[in-house]
Amino acid sequence: MLAKLQPPSILEQDNEIMSSVTQILDKVKINIQIVADYVCEITTKLDDVRDIIKEYDIEIAVNLQEIIKEHMLPESKCLKRDLSTVDDNSRITIAQKKLKHFRNKQLLGRQDHALKELIAKTEEIVLKSETQVDYCKEDIANLEEHLVSWTNTLEQIEVKKLRLMNNEKSYGNNDTNKSNDTENERVENVIGSDETECFERQHPNWQKWPLFVYDIKGTSRFNQRICCVILATPGSLNRSDISCEATDSYHLIDNCLEFIDEQAISGLITINANEEKSIKFEVPILVYIPVVSHNSSLIPTIKYYKGDCWAEGVAAPSINIPDAANVSFIGASIPVRDLVCLQCIAVARYRRHEVEVDEKGLTYELHDDRNIKISIPPMTFPNPSKVLSKIVSWNKVGVGIDAQLNSNLKYIKVIGSYLEVASETVTKSDIEVILYNLGWFLEKEGVTRLTTNQETLYRCSRWITNNMKPIMAEHIQTICEDAPKDHQVLRTMGDKNRLVLHNLISCNDTDFDNFIQQLEKTNQQHIIEVLNRVKTDIVLAKSQSPAKEINFRQDHQFYNGKLYVILKSDDKEWKSVLHEQKPMNPKSRVITLEKGHCIYKIISFTSSEELTSKELENAAYVLDEVTYLTKVKIICRQNEEDLHDVIIHCTKSCEAEQRLAELDDRGYTQGPSASEEFGLIDGEEIEIRFEHNIQMTKYKLFPLKIKYFANIEPMKFSGRIDIVDINDQRGDATYHGQLVYKVTTGRFDKERKGTMHIHFPKELEENIEDFVHTGVDPVRLLAKHIAWQQTYDNFYSTRWVTYAGNLVQQDMPTYRQIIRDIDEYESSNSERDRCEAFILRWSSHYSDPNTNKIEKILEAQSEKDTRQKANQFIMSYLPPFGYFTNERIEKIAYIIARDWKIIAEKLNFINNDISRIISSEDGLVRQAMRMLEMWRILDAVVMTPESPLIQLCDISKSLNCHNTLVEWSNEYGKNSNDTILTD
């Protein structure tokens, strides 16, 4: 191909260009040779793969024949032999099992056909690689995909083989008690003793296996010392064969979380075979991981990375770990054939109820709440599909506390459980959900009809259905009436318990006593204790007059109000749905889940008030958040010695007070209040930016990001916040800006964001520069005050005449001349105004310019007490200690700057005056100063016996400036020897 490349004629004329092109072509030759060698290497590898696939094809065929011969054919003969000796119900069950095995056989055949297609595809790719140099990368990706699928198929065959062995054992048990073998009971047995037997069978003598403990190198955010503990069959593993490493990187842990209710409770554990050699295991290994304490409503489990997805390990029994008495471990059985690299992590999440539904449909009740039954009609899923159901008990998620704090839950009481149903594929038919014992609604006419025992059973019916063994209905095998006619099933455990309760409620007290005795015989003492406790509370409530309100548990309450059932499908909005009652179960509700969706969420509650669709939606959002989210707050604190030194925390709401106290001890006592409470899911990220004239030194070019995990010590950030432009907020009392936060990687479909305001005080001189003070005439103010003293109880009192005579030192010609002057120039007939005019006329025309006029005016007071009060009044306007001097007004204005408008309104300033102040001055401090200058000369301040400073402290009690103002006034009182009473 290179030989055919001819340079253009233009290149022959330019040696420099020709030389450059030649160098490029040489590099291309080298690169093409490398690609050719790589293709040859791939061809060689594929030859090896072809040989391996041929060998496994033969082995798979032999294994399939053995499985069919050993397990399916003998079982079929056994079923035929026993068919004539069983009753009708058992005959139906055996026929169903026979059909199930026949379908298993068909499935294995299809898998064998798929393997042969894989082999043919591989052969085609190998042939293509041998004949063509330009090999297609898509073909290699295709082959890798098929190989992974092929590996999964081999594992499925092993699972089918084990299942056949389990079924063979279950048929032996059916011979002794066929009537008890229902689908729901078999599932529950797997959770109980059968699960233990299966574990023992897969891990023979596991208690004697060698135990290897691997420690963490370095520190751990989970505060753990041990990385993991591994148990394997004797001789299959040595301690030095593998190395274990625990990683607690935020982003790596985030990648391990699949569902929004999952919380990481350990780091990511990586187990590597040393020297890159695979280690063979015939039996699954046991891995134990240390975990931190977590939400008690979540179930811990271990996940491991399998192929291209996460798989859940089978729970392993607890063991004693040497030197780890105070550490909590959870274990899991992990099937590993060839160990090269294994990654696993411990997470906590709500329990799943997983079923596989084929074209025939399925009706089943949930393990965690037998009061919920789900009916999936035939052909809802044309192909087998997994359906996951999740139950969350409202008792465990603190809804009662949240209802007290959230206005959206003011009139609401939740009932039942939070239910989520999710399927792998879109539903083709409507699904029916039956909610039993969905609150026993108290009716006025029904209160008197209930005996104590009946009310006890009513209140406990929901709890008993979930927790009692069906002692009196053990052998009932009738068809359940609630199931659809096209999909009839035998009674479940919940159906049997409901039947017992239905019969008991309609019986007398003697039958109730017999029921208690039956519970004692079957060792169900916990049921008796709950019944007795509720019964005692009912008797206590009835004995009170009026009836006493008892705080029953949620499962034991009566409910008033209207029942609402709220549904959300996929990512659509929450909406109220219709619900009908079943005639045979009047306290049940039937909900229809419309086809065409994969995920359904259901919430039920009662409300004492009629709710609008918007209120229902808001309440559902809050309850959904309570189920999944951890409530947190953002804390930003400033160092009291250097307010620019800040620390930022994201902490759980319940721990916010503790975090604030810890920061106070370290000197970080200043700053804004904690943010409003909002919810986070593990792995979500909060982005924090600084705006409006402030910036954090470390994060000028990019935002601060906090990755949140509920069980890891929250991330902390400390640094220095600087002012961007000191001239930008020149007229404001402080430099200030905003801390803006929002959740960016939201796994929950609700926006969460907010702001926090941060202030940095300015020096006083920066606020009052170039401020023009209005002058104060102390003689005029003192004259007005003394005139008020002389006539405080009567505007027309002539007591001031004696004071006037003292002022002119009994010089009667001067006295009469001043009287003639004020009568000529003053038109007011008020004696108070005449007294004030007399003092001012004397001061301006008849006093000695070289004397202290204020002292003379005060000395004219004949009464000592009145003279002291007048002296105290005028001293507040005179330096050095007067609080109405220009210097001290500046300090008071600096304290009340943010609240000056509110204070002005309380001091009876009219709106026009406030507007004039705002328009005439820039900045809060300057505006507060102007307001104080106007206020200090008002008649309400001059003509009063009270201290204006005390009045100012009193009206600021509900404001932020109150404490600072009181502290300043106390300090002022000490320095000026002035008695100021403060609160």
C-alpha positions, 0 to 999 in steps of 0.5 A, a space after each residue: 500500500 505504501 509503495 503506491 503512494 506517489 508524491 504530487 509533482 508540486 512536492 518535487 519542486 520544494 525540497 523542504 516540503 518533500 523532506 517533511 512529507 518523507 518524515 511523516 510517511 516514515 512514521 506512518 509506516 512504523 505505526 502501520 507495522 505496529 497495527 499489523 503485529 497487534 492483529 497477528 497477536 489477536 489472531 493467535 489469541 483467538 485461535 486459543 479461544 476457539 480451542 477452549 470454546 470447543 472443549 467447553 462445548 463438549 463438556 457443556 453438552 455432557 453436563 446437560 445430558 447428565 442434569 436431564 438424566 439424573 434430575 428431570 427424568 427421575 422426577 417426572 417418573 416420581 410424579 407419575 407414580 404418586 399422582 394417583 395417591 394424592 388429593 385434588 389440591 395436591 394433584 394441581 400442585 404436582 401438575 404445576 411442578 411438572 410443568 415447571 420442570 418441563 419449562 426448565 428443560 426447555 430453557 436449558 435447551 435454549 441456552 445450549 442452542 445459544 452457546 452453539 450460536 456463540 461458538 459459530 460467531 466466534 469461528 466467524 470472527 476468527 476467520 475474518 481476522 485471519 483474512 483481513 488486516 483492518 480488523 474491526 474493533 466492534 467485532 472484538 467488543 461483540 466477542 467480549 460481550 458474548 463471552 460475558 454472556 456465556 460465563 453468566 449462562 454457565 453460572 445459571 446452569 449451576 444455579 439451576 442444578 442447585 435448585 433442582 437438588 433443593 426441589 428434590 428435597 422439598 418433594 420428600 417433605 411434601 409426602 409428609 405434609 402436602 397441605 402446607 406447601 404453598 408458594 408463599 410458605 416456600 419463600 418464607 422457609 428460604 429466609 428461615 431454616 432452609 436458608 441455613 441448611 442451604 448455606 451449610 450444604 454449600 459451605 461444609 464445615 465452614 466453622 473449621 475453615 482457616 481465617 485470614 485477617 487483613 488490616 488497613 494500611 494508613 487511616 480510614 474515614 470509617 475509623 476502622 483498623 481491619 480491612 476484611 476477614 476471609 474464610 476459604 476451604 482448607 488448602 485452597 488459600 494461603 495468607 500470602 496468596 492475596 492482598 487486600 486494600 480498603 479505599 474510602 475515596 468519596 468518588 469511588 464509594 459513590 460509584 458503588 451506590 446503585 439505589 437512592 436508599 443505599 448508604 455506604 457503611 464500609 470502604 470499597 474492599 479490593 482483593 487481588 491475587 498476588 503475582 497476577 495469578 488466578 486462584 481456583 476455588 471450588 466452594 464460595 469464599 466467605 468475606 466479612 467486612 467491618 461496618 459502622 453504625 447506621 440507620 436501624 431501619 436499613 438492612 446491611 448487606 455486602 455487594 460484589 462486582 460481577 462482570 459489569 454489574 453489582 451482585 448481592 452476596 448471600 448473607 453469612 452467619 456471624 463469627 468471632 473475630 480475634 482482637 475485634 470484640 468491639 467491631 461490628 462485622 457482616 459477612 457474605 458468601 461470594 462465589 468466585 471460581 478464579 480469583 484475580 481481582 474481587 471488589 466488594 462493599 458493605 451497604 445499608 438499604 431497605 429490604 427488597 422483596 424480589 420475585 420473578 414473574 412470567 406470562 402466567 402472572 403472580 399474586 403474593 404478599 410481602 414479607 415485611 408487611 403481610 397487610 399488602 398483597 400484589 396481584 400481577 395478572 397474566 401477560 403483564 410481562 410476556 417474558 420473565 421479569 423481576 419485580 422488586 417491592 420495598 416496604 418502609 415502616 413509618 414508625 422507623 423514619 421519624 414521621 411524627 417528629 417531622 410532622 411537628 416541624 413541617 407545615 405540609 404535614 400539619 393535619 396528616 397522620 400516615 397509615 400503613 407503610 410506604 410502598 415502592 414496586 419496580 419492574 425490569 420491563 414496562 407493565 402491559 396490564 394494570 396491577 392490583 395492590 390490596 392494602 389490608 387493615 389500612 387504619 380502623 376509622 373511628 365511627 361515633 355509633 361504633 364506639 359504644 358497640 365495641 367491647 374492650 376485647 374487640 377494640 383491642 383486636 381492632 387496634 392490634 389487627 395490623 400488628 398481629 397480622 404481621 407478627 403472629 404465626 397462624 396457629 388456629 388456621 395452620 391447615 387452611 388451604 382454601 382459595 383466597 377470595 381476594 385474588 383475581 378469578 383468573 389467578 386464584 391462589 391458596 391463602 397466604 400467612 396474612 390471609 390466615 391471620 386475618 381469618 383468625 382475627 375476623 372470627 375472634 372479633 365476632 366471638 365472645 370473651 371466652 374465645 378471646 381467653 382461649 386465643 390467649 391460651 393458644 398463644 401461650 402454648 405456641 410460645 408467642 409471648 410477645 403477642 400476649 404482651 402487646 395485647 395486654 398493654 393495649 388492653 390496659 391503655 383502653 381500660 385506662 382511657 375509658 375509666 377517665 371522665 372525660 375520656 383520656 387521650 392515650 398515645 397509642 403506637 401508630 399500628 394501634 391507633 384509630 384514625 379520624 378524617 378522610 383517607 387519601 392514597 397518593 400514587 407516583 408512576 415513574 417520574 410523573 407528579 404525585 396524584 391522588 388515586 381512587 380506592 375501593 373496598 373489598 366486601 369480605 374485608 371492609 378495612 382493605 383498599 384496592 389500588 390499581 396501578 395503571 399499565 405502561 410504567 416501571 416504578 410505582 410509589 404509594 403513600 396513604 394517610 388521613 387528614 382532618 382537613 380537606 386537602 387540595 391537589 397541591 397540598 396533597 402533592 406537597 405532603 407526598 414530597 415531604 413523606 418521600 423525602 423522610 423515607 430516603 433523605 438524611 436531613 442536613 444543615 450547612 454551618 459557616 462560622 467566623 473566628 471571633 478574633 479574625 472574622 475573615 477566618 471561616 470554617 464551613 461544615 455540612 452536618 446532620 441536623 440532629 448534630 448541628 448544635 453539637 458542631 456549633 458548640 465544638 466550633 465555639 470552643 475553638 473560637 469560631 463564635 461569629 457568623 450567620 445562623 445555620 442554613 435551613 434544613 434540607 435532605 441529601 442522599 448518599 453520594 450527592 454533592 453540594 456546590 458552594 459559591 461566594 458571591 456579592 463582593 466576597 471570595 474564598 482565597 482557595 476557591 477563586 476560580 472554581 466552587 467549593 464542593 462537598 461530597 456527602 455520605 451519612 456514615 462518614 465524617 462530613 467534609 470540612 473546609 476552612 480558609 480566608 474570605 476576602 473582600 473583592 472591592 472595598 469601594 463597592 459597598 462604601 455606603 453600607 455599614 458592613 462589607 457583606 456577601 452571600 454563600 450560595 449552596 445547591 445540590 448539583 448531582 441530585 439523585 432525588 428529583 427536587 431542587 435544593 438550594 439556599 443562601 447565607 449572608 456573611 458580614 464583615 464589620 467596617 471601621 467606624 471611620 469608614 462609615 462616617 467620612 464627610 458626614 455633616 452634623 447638625 448643630 445642637 444649641 444646649 441653652 435652647 434645649 435646657 430652656 425647653 426642658 426647664 419650662 416643661 419642669 415648671 409646667 409639667 402638670 399644667 400648661 398655664 401654671 405661673 410657678 415659673 415666675 419665681 424661677 424667672 426672678 431667681 434667673 435675673 437675681 431679683 432685678 425687677 426692672 430687668 424682669 419687667 423688661 423681659 416680660 414686655 419683650 416676650 409679650 411683644 414678640 411672642 404670640 403664644 398664650 401658653 405659660 410654658 412657651 412664655 417661660 421658655 421665651 423668658 430664658 432664651 431672651 435673658 440668655 441672648 440679651 441680658 446675660 453676661 457673655 463671660 459667664 457660663 449661661 448653663 450654670 446660671 440657668 441651672 442655679 436658678 432652680 430653687 429645688 435641689 431635686 429638680 436642679 439635679 434632674 435638669 443637670 442630668 438632662 443637659 449633661 447628655 448633650 455636652 462633652 465629654 460624657 454626653 451620649 447625645 454628643 456627635 461622637 457618641 451618636 456615631 457609635 450608637 448609629 453603628 450599633 443600630 444601623 441594620 435595625 434603624 428603620 424599625 427603631 424609627 417607626 417605634 419612635 413615631 417617625 412618619 414615613 415622609 421623614 424616613 424616606 427623606 433620611 434614606 434619600 439624603 444619606 448613603 449607607 445604614 450607619 449614616 442614615 441611623 446617625 441622621 435619624 438620631 440627630 433628628 430624634 435628640 431634639 424632639 419634644 418627646 425626648 426633651 420634655 420627659 423624665 425618662 432617660 432617652 437611652 433607656 427608652 432606646 434600649 427598651 424598644 430594641 428588645 426584639 431586635 438583633 442590636 439589643 444586646 450590643 446596645 445594652 452592653 454599650 450603655 452599661 459601659 457608658 454608665 460606668 464611665 460617665 457615673 451616670 445611673 442608667 437602668 437597663 434590662 
